[in-house]
Amino acid sequence: MTYSVQFGDLWPSIRVSLLSEQKYGALVNNFAAWDRVSAELEQLSARDFVNEAIFHGEPEPKNGQTAAPPPASWACSPNLRCFTFARGDVSRFPPARLGSLGVMDYYLMDAASLLPVLALGLQPGDTVLDLCAAPGGKTLALLQTGCCRNLAANDLSTSRAGRLQKVLHSYVPQDVRDRNRVRVTSWDGRKWGELEGDIYDRVFSLVAEIQAVWILTESWLYHLSAREVWVLVDVPCTTDRHSLHEEENNIFKRSRKKERQMLPMLQMQLLAAGLLATKPGGHVVYSTCSLSHLQNEYVVQGTIELLANQYDIKVHVEDLTHFRKLFMDTFSFFPSCQVGELVIPNLMANFGPMYFCKMCRMT
């Protein structure tokens, strides 16, 4: 009833797509023999949607003059290769297998969940904090960029953190994990702004379950201060697709009504903590796997208003229209988001839902 009002004529299509089999993408593991893996995926008639979109999105020169470079805010995180089947193709990827280098060849994930990682625009030498780490797909994607000088990953649940550890051990060689100083922790992110305020250059807010990263040593804190940093703040959301297929402990049960109603407030607390932890001039990417504008745009707008009124902090929402245009051949985007972008499930491109919004802390 709620989503039929929010999405109007689009809702029947979204609903039937949510009830249908989800499409996946194959994130190539750069620590495996990635060129061989890519060739094998191409033989399946899959395509690397990331690099294909970036290649076709490059500006063309006019009148024989060199094309002007795109704004820095348009930059995508580099070195990511993710294969998907074409629109309307419901083929499945075979299960990933152990490669010749002792790690898994690729990671199957909702390809839409790679968009927030791409939106970060990571650069070499960045220090990254992943506050929504489990089960590990986005953490793995961050490592694939080759940009992480330090990477801290967290999940409040010890069992989910254990799943994250298994993913890292299956896909990332030990020497890389050591070199990138990958730390896995379990803390409450709502107090992050109080504990480590005005430190980070980049904050990534991803919404799923309460997550947080804690600084463990003085040397780690030094690296946070000296380098660019991304923090991923993960908060609870209704995980709409999962909720339609999972009866046990479903967030939409009547018994969990109050908990569901409190989600936007909890999400605001975590996003505010991420923004408070960011240096002026730093960026935050907030994301959920929910269709609800109450958990998406309203959380962003409410948090911005909260910080302006209580902390005199100004936050600017960046326009991601270029990002939508870049990847519109692969995903279906909702055309009427007030802020940020929302991938909506569609039978021809059954990814998502995935909402993401990029912000800059101005003061």
C-alpha positions as CSV (number, residue, x, y, z in Angstrom):
1,M,0.0,0.0,0.0
2,T,2.8,2.4,0.9
3,Y,4.9,1.7,-2.2
4,S,1.9,1.9,-4.6
5,V,1.5,5.5,-3.4
6,Q,5.2,6.3,-3.7
7,F,5.8,4.7,-7.1
8,G,2.4,5.0,-8.7
9,D,2.2,3.2,-12.0
10,L,5.7,1.8,-11.6
11,W,4.8,-0.2,-8.5
12,P,3.2,-3.3,-10.2
13,S,6.4,-3.8,-12.3
14,I,8.7,-3.3,-9.3
15,R,6.6,-5.7,-7.2
16,V,6.6,-8.5,-9.7
17,S,10.3,-8.0,-10.2
18,L,11.0,-8.3,-6.4
19,L,9.0,-11.5,-6.5
20,S,11.0,-12.9,-9.4
21,E,14.6,-14.3,-9.5
22,Q,17.2,-11.7,-8.9
23,K,20.0,-11.0,-11.4
24,Y,23.6,-11.1,-10.2
25,G,26.9,-9.6,-11.3
26,A,30.3,-11.4,-11.2
27,L,32.9,-9.1,-9.5
28,V,36.3,-10.2,-10.9
29,N,38.9,-10.9,-8.2
30,N,42.0,-8.9,-9.2
31,F,44.0,-11.1,-6.9
32,A,43.2,-14.1,-9.1
33,A,44.2,-14.5,-12.8
34,W,41.8,-11.7,-13.6
35,D,42.6,-11.7,-17.4
36,R,41.8,-15.4,-17.7
37,V,38.7,-15.0,-15.5
38,S,37.5,-12.0,-17.6
39,A,38.0,-14.0,-20.8
40,E,36.0,-16.9,-19.5
41,L,33.1,-14.6,-18.4
42,E,33.1,-13.1,-21.9
43,Q,32.7,-16.5,-23.3
44,L,29.5,-16.8,-21.4
45,S,28.3,-13.7,-23.3
46,A,28.5,-11.6,-20.2
47,R,29.9,-8.0,-20.4
48,D,32.0,-5.9,-18.0
49,F,29.3,-3.2,-17.4
50,V,31.7,-1.0,-15.4
51,N,34.5,-0.4,-18.0
52,E,32.1,-0.5,-20.9
53,A,30.1,2.3,-19.4
54,I,33.2,4.3,-18.4
55,F,34.7,3.9,-22.0
56,H,31.5,5.1,-23.7
57,G,31.1,7.9,-21.1
58,E,34.4,9.5,-21.9
59,P,34.0,13.0,-23.4
60,E,34.7,13.2,-27.2
61,P,36.9,16.0,-28.6
62,K,35.1,18.7,-30.6
63,N,36.5,20.7,-33.5
64,G,39.8,18.9,-33.3
65,Q,40.4,20.1,-29.7
66,T,41.1,18.0,-26.7
67,A,37.9,17.3,-24.7
68,A,37.7,19.0,-21.4
69,P,38.2,16.5,-18.5
70,P,35.1,15.7,-16.5
71,P,34.8,17.2,-13.0
72,A,36.7,15.4,-10.2
73,S,33.4,14.6,-8.5
74,W,32.5,12.4,-11.5
75,A,35.5,10.0,-11.0
76,C,34.7,6.4,-10.4
77,S,36.7,4.1,-8.1
78,P,39.3,2.4,-10.4
79,N,40.2,-1.2,-11.3
80,L,36.7,-2.7,-10.8
81,R,35.6,-5.3,-13.2
82,C,32.0,-6.6,-12.9
83,F,30.3,-8.8,-15.5
84,T,26.6,-9.0,-16.0
85,F,24.3,-10.5,-18.6
86,A,22.5,-8.2,-21.0
87,R,19.0,-6.8,-20.3
88,G,16.4,-9.5,-20.5
89,D,19.0,-12.3,-20.3
90,V,18.2,-14.4,-17.2
91,S,21.3,-16.6,-17.5
92,R,23.1,-17.6,-14.3
93,F,26.8,-17.5,-13.6
94,P,28.3,-20.8,-12.5
95,P,29.5,-20.9,-8.9
96,A,32.9,-19.3,-8.3
97,R,35.7,-21.7,-8.0
98,L,39.2,-21.7,-6.5
99,G,41.7,-20.5,-9.1
100,S,45.3,-21.4,-9.8
101,L,46.6,-18.6,-7.5
102,G,44.8,-20.1,-4.4
103,V,41.9,-17.6,-4.3
104,M,38.4,-17.6,-5.7
105,D,38.0,-16.3,-9.2
106,Y,35.0,-14.0,-8.8
107,Y,32.3,-12.9,-6.3
108,L,28.6,-13.1,-7.1
109,M,26.7,-10.1,-5.9
110,D,23.8,-7.8,-6.8
111,A,25.6,-5.6,-9.3
112,A,23.7,-2.6,-8.1
113,S,25.5,-2.8,-4.8
114,L,28.7,-1.9,-6.6
115,L,27.4,1.5,-7.6
116,P,28.0,3.1,-4.1
117,V,31.6,1.8,-4.2
118,L,32.1,3.2,-7.7
119,A,30.6,6.5,-6.5
120,L,33.3,6.8,-3.8
121,G,35.9,7.7,-6.5
122,L,38.8,6.2,-4.4
123,Q,42.3,7.3,-5.2
124,P,45.6,5.5,-4.4
125,G,46.7,5.9,-0.8
126,D,43.2,6.3,0.6
127,T,42.5,5.1,4.1
128,V,39.1,3.4,4.1
129,L,36.7,2.6,6.9
130,D,33.9,0.2,5.9
131,L,31.1,0.4,8.5
132,C,28.8,-2.0,6.7
133,A,31.3,-4.8,6.0
134,A,29.4,-8.1,6.3
135,P,28.9,-10.2,4.4
136,G,31.9,-8.8,2.6
137,G,31.0,-7.9,-1.0
138,K,31.6,-4.2,-0.7
139,T,34.7,-4.7,1.4
140,L,36.1,-7.0,-1.2
141,A,35.3,-4.4,-3.9
142,L,37.1,-1.7,-2.0
143,L,40.2,-4.0,-1.9
144,Q,39.9,-4.6,-5.7
145,T,40.5,-1.0,-6.4
146,G,44.1,-1.2,-5.2
147,C,43.6,2.2,-3.5
148,C,43.4,1.2,0.1
149,R,46.4,2.2,2.1
150,N,44.4,1.0,5.2
151,L,41.1,-0.7,5.3
152,A,39.0,-1.2,8.5
153,A,35.9,-3.3,8.2
154,N,33.2,-3.7,10.9
155,D,30.0,-5.6,11.7
156,L,28.2,-5.4,15.0
157,S,27.2,-9.0,14.7
158,T,30.1,-11.4,15.5
159,S,28.5,-14.1,13.3
160,R,28.3,-11.7,10.4
161,A,31.9,-10.6,11.1
162,G,32.9,-14.2,10.9
163,R,31.3,-14.4,7.4
164,L,33.3,-11.3,6.4
165,Q,36.5,-13.0,7.6
166,K,35.7,-16.0,5.5
167,V,35.2,-13.9,2.4
168,L,38.5,-12.1,2.9
169,H,40.4,-15.4,3.4
170,S,38.8,-16.9,0.3
171,Y,39.4,-13.9,-2.0
172,V,42.4,-11.9,-0.7
173,P,45.9,-13.3,-0.2
174,Q,47.4,-13.0,3.3
175,D,50.2,-10.6,2.2
176,V,47.6,-8.2,0.7
177,R,45.5,-8.3,3.8
178,D,48.6,-7.5,5.9
179,R,49.8,-4.8,3.5
180,N,46.4,-3.1,3.4
181,R,46.2,-3.4,7.2
182,V,42.7,-4.9,7.0
183,R,41.1,-4.7,10.4
184,V,37.8,-6.4,11.3
185,T,36.0,-5.0,14.3
186,S,32.5,-4.8,15.9
187,W,31.3,-1.5,17.3
188,D,28.2,0.8,17.5
189,G,28.5,3.5,14.9
190,R,26.0,5.9,16.3
191,K,28.6,7.4,18.6
192,W,31.3,7.6,16.0
193,G,31.0,11.4,15.6
194,E,31.6,11.9,19.3
195,L,34.6,9.5,19.4
196,E,36.4,10.6,16.2
197,G,35.0,13.9,15.0
198,D,36.3,16.0,12.1
199,I,39.0,13.3,11.2
200,Y,37.9,11.7,8.0
201,D,38.2,12.9,4.4
202,R,35.6,10.4,3.1
203,V,32.7,8.6,4.8
204,F,30.6,6.0,3.1
205,S,27.2,5.4,4.7
206,L,25.6,2.1,3.7
207,V,22.4,1.0,5.3
208,A,21.7,-2.6,6.3
209,E,22.5,-3.3,10.0
210,I,24.2,-1.3,12.7
211,Q,27.9,-1.3,12.0
212,A,30.9,0.7,13.0
213,V,34.7,0.8,12.9
214,W,36.9,1.6,15.8
215,I,40.4,3.0,15.7
216,L,42.7,0.5,17.4
217,T,46.1,2.1,17.6
218,E,47.7,5.5,17.6
219,S,49.6,4.6,14.4
220,W,46.3,3.8,12.8
221,L,44.9,7.1,13.9
222,Y,47.9,8.9,12.4
223,H,47.2,7.3,9.1
224,L,43.6,8.4,9.3
225,S,44.7,12.0,9.8
226,A,47.4,12.0,7.2
227,R,45.6,10.3,4.3
228,E,42.2,10.4,2.6
229,V,39.7,8.2,4.4
230,W,36.5,6.6,3.5
231,V,34.0,5.4,6.1
232,L,31.1,3.1,5.3
233,V,28.3,3.6,7.9
234,D,25.8,0.7,7.6
235,V,22.4,1.1,9.4
236,P,19.3,-1.0,9.5
237,C,16.9,-0.9,6.6
238,T,13.9,-3.1,5.6
239,T,16.0,-5.0,2.9
240,D,12.9,-5.1,0.8
241,R,13.8,-7.9,-1.6
242,H,15.0,-10.2,1.2
243,S,11.9,-9.4,3.3
244,L,9.6,-10.7,0.5
245,H,11.3,-14.1,0.5
246,E,12.1,-14.6,4.1
247,E,9.4,-15.3,6.7
248,E,11.6,-15.9,9.7
249,N,12.0,-12.7,11.8
250,N,10.7,-10.6,8.9
251,I,10.9,-6.8,9.5
252,F,7.4,-6.3,8.2
253,K,5.8,-8.6,10.8
254,R,3.2,-6.9,13.0
255,S,5.3,-7.7,16.1
256,R,8.2,-5.6,14.7
257,K,6.1,-2.6,13.7
258,K,7.6,-0.2,16.3
259,E,11.1,-1.3,15.3
260,R,10.3,-0.7,11.7
261,Q,8.9,2.8,12.5
262,M,12.1,3.7,14.4
263,L,14.4,2.7,11.5
264,P,14.6,6.3,9.9
265,M,15.6,7.7,13.3
266,L,18.3,5.1,13.7
267,Q,19.5,5.7,10.2
268,M,19.7,9.5,10.8
269,Q,21.8,8.9,13.9
270,L,24.3,6.8,12.0
271,L,24.5,9.1,9.0
272,A,24.9,12.1,11.3
273,A,27.7,10.3,13.1
274,G,29.4,9.7,9.8
275,L,29.1,13.3,8.8
276,L,30.4,14.5,12.1
277,A,33.4,12.2,11.7
278,T,34.2,13.8,8.4
279,K,36.6,16.7,7.9
280,P,35.2,19.8,6.3
281,G,35.6,19.3,2.6
282,G,35.2,15.5,3.0
283,H,32.6,13.3,1.3
284,V,29.9,10.9,2.5
285,V,28.1,8.3,0.5
286,Y,24.9,7.0,2.0
287,S,23.1,3.9,0.7
288,T,20.3,1.5,1.4
289,C,18.8,-1.6,-0.2
290,S,15.3,-0.2,0.5
291,L,12.7,1.4,-1.8
292,S,11.3,3.6,1.0
293,H,11.9,7.3,0.6
294,L,11.5,7.5,4.4
295,Q,14.7,5.6,4.7
296,N,16.4,7.2,1.7
297,E,15.8,10.9,0.7
298,Y,14.1,11.8,4.0
299,V,17.0,10.4,6.1
300,V,19.5,12.5,4.0
301,Q,17.4,15.6,4.1
302,G,16.6,15.2,7.8
303,T,20.2,14.6,8.8
304,I,21.4,17.7,6.8
305,E,18.8,19.8,8.6
306,L,19.7,18.3,12.0
307,L,23.4,19.1,11.5
308,A,22.7,22.6,10.3
309,N,20.5,23.4,13.3
310,Q,22.4,21.6,16.1
311,Y,26.0,21.8,14.9
312,D,26.0,24.7,12.4
313,I,27.4,22.3,9.9
314,K,26.5,22.8,6.2
315,V,26.3,19.7,4.0
316,H,26.0,19.8,0.2
317,V,24.3,17.0,-1.8
318,E,26.2,16.2,-5.0
319,D,24.3,15.8,-8.3
320,L,24.6,12.1,-9.5
321,T,22.7,12.6,-12.7
322,H,25.9,11.8,-14.7
323,F,26.2,8.6,-12.7
324,R,22.7,7.6,-13.6
325,K,23.3,8.3,-17.3
326,L,26.6,6.4,-17.2
327,F,25.0,3.2,-16.0
328,M,21.4,3.4,-17.4
329,D,22.1,0.7,-20.0
330,T,22.6,-1.8,-17.2
331,F,20.2,-0.6,-14.4
332,S,16.7,0.9,-14.2
333,F,16.7,4.1,-12.2
334,F,13.7,5.8,-10.5
335,P,13.3,9.1,-12.3
336,S,12.0,11.2,-9.4
337,C,14.4,11.0,-6.5
338,Q,14.6,14.3,-4.7
339,V,18.2,13.6,-3.8
340,G,20.5,10.8,-4.7
341,E,19.7,7.9,-7.1
342,L,17.6,4.8,-6.7
343,V,18.0,1.6,-8.7
344,I,14.6,-0.1,-9.0
345,P,14.0,-3.7,-9.9
346,N,12.8,-4.3,-13.4
347,L,12.1,-7.7,-15.1
348,M,14.6,-6.7,-17.9
349,A,17.2,-5.6,-15.4
350,N,16.3,-7.3,-12.1
351,F,18.9,-5.6,-9.8
352,G,18.3,-3.7,-6.6
353,P,16.7,-2.0,-4.9
354,M,19.7,0.2,-4.2
355,Y,19.7,3.8,-3.1
356,F,22.8,5.9,-2.9
357,C,23.5,9.6,-2.2
358,K,26.8,11.4,-2.2
359,M,27.3,14.4,0.2
360,C,30.1,16.9,0.9
361,R,30.6,18.4,4.3
362,M,31.2,22.1,3.6
363,T,31.9,23.4,7.2
